[in-house]
Amino acid sequence: MTRRTGDHPDLTDPRVGAPFFSTWRVGTPERQRLTVEAIARTWERRDWPAAGLLGYHVYAGHDGSTLLHHSQWTSESAYEAFVKTQRQERVDEVDTAVPGIERVRLDRYRRYRSGTQDGDTRVPGCVVIVEVEFEGPDPERQRAWVDAVFEALESEPNPHPGGIGAHFHLGTDGTRVLNYAEWETAQDHIDAMAAPGDGVGSATELWKRVQNWPGLKGSTVSRYEHVLGLLPA
């Protein structure tokens, strides 16, 4: 069976071999709510689809239009088996309840590094997704850039309050990096972005190196609220 949870996912769970992130555009806050309700109904009335799926979480974008989906799979092959036998009926039921959903894309990742504090029990009130794109596939460049971010974070002279954790994922296509950042509140992140510097970092040489990395094509920053968690019963 399937059960609902309000708990956030554990991004560091060692069983997760294939973390996936996808975005749906639904248009309005009301359609966000209706879509989340449709997803919950569709999943809760069915058996949990596969032992290889550890959890499925949905987040409402603060833009009032998008939904972020994060599924934690043990392997890509487990996901492919689900697609062949069970995915379409769930998609069809949600689309019947809320017509006109735009499924923007699904990206496949592998978690590379996480920055957290031991014993930190704070619950994220806001999840910030930072997506970075590079020109052409280069796994070594992906890792080097994330390592440079950690170096800049560790030497940050003015750390902002409210940050809980950062979980960096490398796209399997070699061109993308996704940071799943946990903050106490959205306002904490807004304040950090408004501080001197470019982004959450101060105007240091290490942050300038991160922001001007060779081959860096662009980045986006989006804020979300965790609104639905689904787990095997």
C-alpha positions as CSV (number, residue, x, y, z in Angstrom):
1,M,0.0,0.0,0.0
2,T,0.9,3.7,-0.2
3,R,0.9,6.1,2.7
4,R,1.2,9.9,2.9
5,T,3.8,11.7,4.9
6,G,4.5,15.3,5.7
7,D,8.2,14.5,6.3
8,H,10.8,15.8,4.0
9,P,12.9,13.3,2.1
10,D,16.4,12.3,3.3
11,L,18.6,13.4,0.5
12,T,21.6,11.5,1.9
13,D,19.8,8.1,2.1
14,P,22.6,5.7,0.7
15,R,19.9,3.5,-0.8
16,V,19.1,6.1,-3.4
17,G,21.0,5.4,-6.6
18,A,18.9,7.4,-9.0
19,P,17.4,10.6,-7.7
20,F,15.1,12.2,-10.4
21,F,13.7,15.7,-10.5
22,S,10.9,16.9,-12.8
23,T,8.8,20.1,-13.3
24,W,5.2,20.5,-14.2
25,R,3.6,23.8,-15.1
26,V,0.0,24.0,-14.1
27,G,-0.7,27.7,-14.2
28,T,-2.3,28.9,-11.0
29,P,-2.2,28.4,-7.3
30,E,-5.6,26.7,-7.4
31,R,-4.5,24.3,-10.1
32,Q,-1.4,23.6,-8.0
33,R,-3.7,22.5,-5.2
34,L,-6.0,20.5,-7.4
35,T,-3.1,18.7,-9.0
36,V,-1.5,17.8,-5.7
37,E,-4.9,16.4,-4.5
38,A,-5.2,14.4,-7.7
39,I,-1.7,13.0,-7.3
40,A,-2.4,12.0,-3.8
41,R,-5.7,10.3,-4.7
42,T,-4.2,8.5,-7.6
43,W,-1.3,7.0,-5.6
44,E,-3.1,6.4,-2.3
45,R,-5.7,4.1,-3.8
46,R,-3.1,1.9,-5.5
47,D,-0.4,-0.4,-4.2
48,W,3.1,1.0,-3.9
49,P,4.4,0.4,-7.5
50,A,7.9,-0.9,-6.9
51,A,10.4,-1.9,-4.2
52,G,12.9,0.2,-6.1
53,L,11.0,3.4,-5.4
54,L,11.9,4.6,-2.0
55,G,9.8,7.8,-1.9
56,Y,8.0,10.3,-4.1
57,H,7.7,14.0,-3.1
58,V,5.9,17.0,-4.6
59,Y,6.6,20.7,-4.0
60,A,4.5,23.8,-4.9
61,G,6.5,26.6,-6.5
62,H,6.3,30.0,-4.9
63,D,5.6,31.3,-8.4
64,G,2.1,30.0,-8.1
65,S,2.4,28.0,-11.3
66,T,4.9,25.1,-11.1
67,L,5.2,21.8,-9.2
68,L,8.5,20.1,-8.6
69,H,8.6,16.3,-8.3
70,H,11.4,14.4,-6.6
71,S,11.5,10.6,-6.8
72,Q,14.1,8.5,-5.1
73,W,14.9,5.3,-7.0
74,T,17.4,2.6,-6.1
75,S,18.4,2.4,-9.8
76,E,17.4,3.7,-13.2
77,S,16.3,0.2,-14.2
78,A,13.7,0.2,-11.4
79,Y,12.3,3.4,-12.9
80,E,12.3,2.1,-16.4
81,A,10.3,-1.0,-15.3
82,F,7.8,1.3,-13.6
83,V,7.4,3.3,-16.8
84,K,6.7,0.2,-18.9
85,T,3.9,-1.1,-16.6
86,Q,2.4,1.5,-14.2
87,R,3.3,5.1,-15.0
88,Q,0.8,5.8,-17.8
89,E,-2.3,4.9,-15.9
90,R,-1.3,7.3,-13.1
91,V,-0.6,10.1,-15.5
92,D,-3.9,9.6,-17.3
93,E,-5.9,9.7,-14.0
94,V,-4.2,13.0,-12.9
95,D,-4.7,14.5,-16.4
96,T,-8.4,13.6,-16.3
97,A,-8.7,15.4,-13.0
98,V,-6.7,18.4,-14.0
99,P,-6.5,18.8,-17.8
100,G,-3.8,20.9,-19.5
101,I,-0.7,20.1,-17.3
102,E,2.5,20.9,-19.1
103,R,5.3,18.4,-18.2
104,V,8.4,20.5,-18.7
105,R,11.1,17.9,-18.4
106,L,12.5,15.1,-16.3
107,D,16.2,15.2,-15.3
108,R,18.2,12.3,-14.0
109,Y,20.9,12.9,-11.4
110,R,23.4,11.3,-9.0
111,R,24.0,13.0,-5.6
112,Y,27.6,14.1,-5.3
113,R,28.1,16.1,-2.1
114,S,26.0,17.3,0.7
115,G,26.6,20.0,3.3
116,T,24.7,19.6,6.6
117,Q,25.3,20.1,10.3
118,D,25.4,17.0,12.5
119,G,22.5,16.8,14.9
120,D,20.6,19.6,13.1
121,T,16.9,18.9,13.7
122,R,15.5,22.0,12.0
123,V,12.7,21.3,9.5
124,P,12.9,23.2,6.2
125,G,10.2,25.7,5.6
126,C,11.5,26.4,2.1
127,V,13.3,24.3,-0.5
128,V,15.4,26.2,-3.0
129,I,16.3,24.5,-6.2
130,V,19.4,26.0,-8.0
131,E,19.9,24.5,-11.5
132,V,23.2,25.2,-13.2
133,E,23.9,24.4,-16.9
134,F,27.2,24.1,-18.6
135,E,28.1,24.1,-22.3
136,G,28.5,20.5,-23.3
137,P,28.9,17.4,-21.2
138,D,31.9,17.2,-18.9
139,P,31.6,15.2,-15.7
140,E,34.9,16.3,-14.4
141,R,33.9,20.0,-14.7
142,Q,30.6,19.2,-12.9
143,R,32.5,17.8,-9.9
144,A,35.2,20.5,-9.9
145,W,32.5,23.3,-9.9
146,V,30.7,21.7,-6.9
147,D,34.0,21.4,-5.1
148,A,34.7,25.1,-5.7
149,V,31.3,26.0,-4.3
150,F,32.1,24.0,-1.1
151,E,35.4,25.8,-0.9
152,A,33.7,29.2,-1.2
153,L,31.1,28.2,1.4
154,E,33.7,27.0,3.9
155,S,35.5,30.4,3.7
156,E,32.3,32.5,3.6
157,P,33.0,35.6,5.9
158,N,29.3,36.4,6.4
159,P,27.2,33.2,6.5
160,H,23.5,33.9,6.3
161,P,21.1,32.7,9.0
162,G,18.4,30.2,8.1
163,G,20.4,27.8,5.9
164,I,20.0,24.2,6.9
165,G,21.6,22.0,4.2
166,A,22.7,21.9,0.6
167,H,22.7,18.7,-1.6
168,F,24.5,18.8,-4.9
169,H,23.4,16.5,-7.7
170,L,25.2,15.9,-11.0
171,G,23.1,15.4,-14.1
172,T,23.8,12.1,-15.8
173,D,24.0,14.0,-19.2
174,G,27.1,15.7,-17.9
175,T,25.8,19.2,-18.4
176,R,23.7,20.0,-15.3
177,V,24.2,20.5,-11.6
178,L,21.2,20.8,-9.2
179,N,21.5,22.0,-5.7
180,Y,18.6,21.1,-3.4
181,A,19.0,23.7,-0.7
182,E,17.0,23.6,2.6
183,W,16.2,26.8,4.4
184,E,14.2,27.5,7.5
185,T,12.0,30.1,5.7
186,A,11.6,31.6,2.3
187,Q,12.4,35.0,3.8
188,D,15.7,33.7,5.0
189,H,16.6,32.9,1.4
190,I,15.2,36.2,0.1
191,D,17.3,38.1,2.6
192,A,20.4,36.1,1.6
193,M,19.9,36.9,-2.0
194,A,19.4,40.6,-1.3
195,A,22.7,40.9,0.6
196,P,25.8,42.3,-1.0
197,G,27.3,39.9,-3.5
198,D,25.9,37.9,-6.4
199,G,23.6,35.2,-5.0
200,V,23.9,33.9,-1.4
201,G,27.7,34.3,-1.4
202,S,29.7,37.4,-0.5
203,A,31.8,39.3,-3.0
204,T,34.9,37.1,-2.4
205,E,37.4,35.9,-5.0
206,L,36.3,32.3,-4.4
207,W,32.7,33.1,-5.1
208,K,33.7,35.1,-8.2
209,R,35.5,32.0,-9.4
210,V,32.4,29.9,-8.9
211,Q,30.2,32.5,-10.8
212,N,32.7,32.8,-13.7
213,W,33.6,29.2,-14.1
214,P,34.7,28.3,-17.7
215,G,31.8,26.8,-19.7
216,L,29.1,28.0,-17.3
217,K,26.1,28.7,-19.4
218,G,23.5,29.9,-16.9
219,S,21.5,29.2,-13.8
220,T,18.1,29.4,-12.3
221,V,16.8,29.8,-8.7
222,S,13.3,28.6,-7.6
223,R,11.7,28.4,-4.2
224,Y,9.3,25.7,-3.2
225,E,7.2,24.4,-0.4
226,H,7.0,20.6,0.3
227,V,3.3,19.8,0.0
228,L,3.1,16.0,-0.4
229,G,5.2,13.0,0.5
230,L,4.3,9.4,-0.6
231,L,6.0,6.3,0.8
232,P,5.5,2.5,0.9
233,A,3.2,1.5,3.7
